[in-house]
Amino acid sequence: MDFLTQLWMPIVVSAVVAWIISAVIWTVMPYRHREWSGVADEDDFRKAITNRHLKPGYYMFPHCTPAEMKDAAIKKRMSQGPFGILHIWTHRRGMAACMGGSFVFNIVTSVFVAYIAWHAMEGRADPAYLKVFQITGSAAFLAYAFALIPGGIWFGKPVRSMLYDVIEGLFIGLMIAGVFGWLWPRAADAVDAAAGAMGALPG
């Protein structure tokens, strides 16, 4: 666990940076807002859902089990559409809870980025900035972008939204890489700290 004591500063700072960037993207940037559309006659739509007493969870339509996929009626329904996924929540999550949960995710991700980089460089205290940047940036990019792609492929996420995810993940990954490259402990820092401690001793 040496990497935690040595890299706690870049872990915390990179998590804060990722959290701020994500918050700005989702609250300020207009392109994300345009991804979401309302439903015509929303009151009737909500009433129809309420009357069905759906439990919280995911609902897919048309729906069938794997064994039913060869049935002619199911094939016809599948070929005609429309297709969709309905997600029913138990309650609307508060903003504070969502942002807090996101920050926990950012911290955990930065811990794993630090773990990978620390072992990749065998705990060296004097790596080149670019080497730290390459390793931490690659790990962060994978965490923030690539993990979202399989779900998008299988569940019909628009290609534009997936592209947004990848671009945002790349940007966050680069920012995290910059933080780790900047705050990675250097041998020179350790020497200066030791010299300062020796100088403070009474002569």
Beta strands, then each sheet from edge to edge (+ up, - down):
strand 1: 57-61
strand 2: 84-88
sheet 1: 1+ 2-
end
